[in-house]
């Protein structure tokens, strides 16, 4: 058996290629849009990709399964489970082979058996892999968003991201039952999950690329001695807020809707940026937090490049409008790469890219460049008696539950676009997170949306506790 794992750091997402040394056939599981990457890897191993499948309807990236299958003439397999309950649409299944529990995909001497494992999603399947040249016992399982290292797939996503009211508790109960059934398999079974640390598809994913069922039995909370009510409560509490783009991805991937082409990237001059801001359009500055804080164009939003860039873009940038980006390098050599990255989360309405020079040379009609206001923890502590002051905590729910500033308003960063009305525009606002990174993004988002008295708490909650200042729980 030939085994390759591809990992996209920007999405914390894994794709797998499994091939047979004798037949030279291969299958690709859970592909993203980097199709050439899988093709080149297969060619290097002298493999022909004959099959393509995915474990479930993805919410955090645009699936490349159908496009890859069509491009190579491979057979596409999709789960036939969960029909009528947010499973694949009839039109999506018409041109695919349906997989249900017990169905097998034969890739030469390698066999993949589908096992229905609902919970994260109703249609979710796990693919149990057997290398027949080694024996009749399965060697591993591609678990998708069912079992991660140290965690399991969140069961609340359909309700919170796609609006499937009342689904979360039912899904949590299904997840409990799926784990109970799957845990009867042997300890040596290797598990190859679909995500790693940093994914919003769970709340405590480990960073190891793979694990075993025996290891998870020892260290994964979901395999401990919990009854169903205890499990459901634990599975639903303190889950991170799903970024808004998750709803877009679920619908796109459920229907197998082709993504519209991204317009040819263009270099935007200062006039285009100015016109966009005056029209209320979105302009995202991707320079570092420090560079943006020192000098930026008023009305622009800062989402610095990093591992969570696509996550925050998908959470904060509206999909129904065009958007400009200000890059930290010459846009001529970076526009195509940026467009491809943004396409992974379905963002195709890109009007243009500007370089950092547009900030240096900016002369606005009303304002020149501005700075982001920073405040230290001692100053904030001295201002807490001001009844007008609003302290907004943009950390995740589990961070908030562990401790927070007295009187703070909790709005996780991903939820900010939907909860702006909870913050008074005419009163001063101090935004904070753990160390100052997410809150710097939040502060720029508030200012881009018309808030004029916004400050970022330097050092965040870590600095607050390091100075022995009061904390509520």
Phi, psi and omega in degrees: 000132175260131187229124176229136175245132176246132184234125179262106183298326183291340179242356186052044189235138182248139173240146183235140172241123179235128183228165178254128181294333183274309183278342184061026173262155180216161173234143174248130184243128179060053179285147169267208183269000180276065188297320182299329180298317180288321179297316180296320179295319179296317180298321180296332179263004183058043180251151172250123179285105183259341184223146176221137178207174174214152186284336182190178177281113186283147179249344190252001176198161177283123179291140175254011187298308183293318181297319179294317180297315180296320182295324185256356184070026180274161177279130178263131177243132177229150179297131175265005180278167176070020182300135180077000182226055180068031170276186177298147178288161179301320181294325178292325184277344184300324183254028180222157171277132183275137178250130172228174181306128180096343179291147183234145171248118182261120177243085187062237181269008177252131182240134177243117180259129179279132175234123180289119181232071182290160179148298173294314172220158183293329186265001189302134174237150171251139182254111181271124191256131176237127174263100188296336177288342178265336182152180183268352180275138177300143179262337183190181180214135173273106192265358178054237178253028177270297179240125174254179171284111177083001183203178175229164181297139182292136182267000186263001192294317181298320180289315187277329183262324186249000175079020178280085187302135177077008185277332191299311183292321178297319179293323178297321177293321176296321179297318177302315181290321179298318179292319179301316181290316185290332184290353177283352181284164187290154182301327186286349183301120177284143179241128180243097187280164182274348181217159175237191182303136180106347179282144177272009179275000175204177184247348182212050183288139177278164184267350180294142184288336179208172182208188173231160179297323178297319178297316181293327176299327181278322194239348181272126183304327186289345181258007180278178187280076179246140171278175187299313178300320178296318179296313181301315179299314181294321183292332185263340186282142173056032175287144179295153179290125179290133177301150184300331184289346178302320180297320178297317183293320181300314181292317181299313184282329178295322183269354187055041180284127177296138179285133178300152179294146175280131178303153177301125183301142178231153175276127182263133176268174183302324181299321180291320177296316179298316180296321179296315180295319180294333179272001179080018179279171184267130174234119183253124177263117185262010177294172183296159178304318183293316180296318180294317181298325182285327184192123176207165179280127179304137179093353178269154180253140181256117170233093186293152177296143180170185183297331183261011185304308183295325178299313182285327174300313180295333180277326192249338183268125180291136182277342185273002180230161176286156183219144174252154177233136172256117185266167179266357180226178176302120184294337185303322182265359187239347187299316183294319178297315179298316180300319179294320178296314181294330179296333179302330179252020173079014181269108184239349182274070183255118183278329180169173181233137175243157177267175181297339180297336180295331177285316182299326185258008188294133171224100181276165179292326181252318186226147168275193179299156183228173179246158173268126182289131177245146178225141180268167188293325180293321177294317178298318179300322180288341182263359187296340179284348178286112184293341181279339185291133177245121176257119183249120180263116184257018179285174179286160181304321181292328177293317179299315182298330181284344180153144181206166180292140178302131176078005182287153174261125183265112173225098179307147186308317182294339181268353187303316181301329182270354185233024180300329183293345179280351181251127182285126184289335185267359181249151180295146182233133170243125183254140177215158172225213181285311184233351178118352183283304179296324181290331175295320175297315181298317179299318179293324178295317179297315180295322178294339179258020169097003176279130189254342182243072185240135176228149177259133180281110181296128180084345174059208183297327178300316179293324179298311182289328179296336179263014177056039177272158189295145181226140175256152176226000000 
